[in-house]
Amino acid sequence: MIAIFESLERCFQTRIVSQADSVQLRGQKRVMTTCTVKNGVIEDFSKNSLNGIGVRVFFDNKSWGFSSTNMLESESVKQTLENALELAKASSKLKQHKMMFEPVKKVTADVSIPVKKPLRNFSAEDIVEIPLEAYKGAKEAGPQVADVKATYISIEDDKYFLSSEGSRIHQNISRVLLFVDVIAKSNGLFCPASENLGHTGGFELFDKTSPYSLGKTVAEKAVRLLSVKAPPSGKFRVVIHPTLCATLLHEAIGHPLEADLAMAGGGFGNRIGELVSSKLVTIYDDGRVRGGLGYFAYDDEGVECKRTVLIENGVLRSLMHDRTSAAIARVSPTGNSHAWDYSVEPLIRQTNIGIEAGDRSLEEMIEDVKEGLFLKGTFGGQADVNADFTFGFQSAKRIQRGRLCEELRGANVAGNAIEVFKTIDAVGKKVVLRPGACGKSQFAVQGRVVPAIRCEIMVGGMGG
């Protein structure tokens, strides 16, 4: 840790720094381990190390320049700083308007995430057993299980941040994930099912849910769906399980609340202070959710990650900002500037996005539905900046006169999330912390803190 900080600090002793308005240096050491088991065979087992430094320079109060290097010695970092400054100078000539940043408090911090079972205590053999056990559990569901894929991923990060404003931040964070995908087959019919686990922490992730039980649960679902019908199509009053609510929230609500997309003409645009959802809904982003995959104490501009209320009782209160968008909007940055690794510039990203718990149990939400559907699981899908979406769900249950009836296969839901969220008339009182991933220009892992919700939505098409 000391060596990287020393290499970064030497940059601030050069004359180059005096030519810039602001300089941000990010160092990173990462170890990423992946093990994939497909149908009982180890398909991939790798451990990749990544080390490097990213340099960001703001020049003439107009433009950022960015450059990176995987060489950690001082001379390479100095050259990278020069490259970033030259890029910032060139870019500034194309811009007319200057921009003043709100001052950021100088921070000195050394953050290590508490881990009960550190990754370093487990051997390669221990790691291989995790996806293998998931496979064994899946095969217990019977001969109709045609395909099983289980993937273990761990990410160990040491991140370093220094700025010309005086901040000096080190963050040590480890994350563990397990993905299980199963396809069941019978008489030419294929039914997929999937589930995942993930958190910021160590191997204690598997204390509550073992890989074996996860694999078995997913496979049993896939097999069960072989013998059920497809759901009806049309607009329905639905109760949405947290597994599907998490995808809907992140993709169709969360992204339009990111300031870069909103300022470019997204669905929420300049609607601060307007009613944009049901009054029962309060949505927030919080980088400090313990265990959430999007846990960060500070973002990649040295801004503290706090709880930001985005929509309060249906009213739009804030967007997610980095320092640049915050300066344009004349508000404070929210700690949402994050880069996947040192080699790329930070983007405005969600950390752990959530919906505050309501006051209804799942049973109460179902009891009030005369005719509708209970939707569970997700196969992802797509959404745009206007909050128009199409997502797949894995299974459903028909609701008749307030009772759950027959199980149904998966299909799609579609609509505009802003309009859908206006129809929410019940929010569950139990929230679930879900793992998630995002591919907005760069890959990222994030958390979603979600209850069940009840709303109206279009159902149809083929799921999976």
Buried (B, 14 or more C-beta within 10 A) or exposed (E): EEEBBEBBEBBBEBEBBEBBBBBBBBBBBBBBBBBBBBBEEEEEBEEEEBBBBBBBBBBBBBBBBBBBBEBBEBEBBBBBBBBBBBBBBEBBEEEEEEBEBEEBEEBEBEBEBEBEBEBEEBEEEEBBBBBBBBBBBBBEBEEBBBBBBBBBBBBBBBBBBBBBBEBBBBBBBBBBBBBBBBBBBEEEEBBBBBBBBBBBBBBBBBEEEBBBBBBBBBBBBBBBBBEBEBBEEEEBBBBBBBBBBBBBBBBBBBBBBBBBBBBEEBBBBEBBEEEBBBEBBBBBBBBBBEBBBBBBBBBBBBBBBBBBBBBBBBBBBBBBBBBBBBBBBEBBBBBBBBBBBBBBBBBBBBBBBBBBBBEBBBEBBBEBBEEBBBBBBBBEBEBBBBBBBBBBBBBBBBBEEBEBEEBBBBBBBBBBBBBBBBBBBBBBBEBBBBBBBBEBEBEBBBBBBBBBBBBBBBBBBEBB
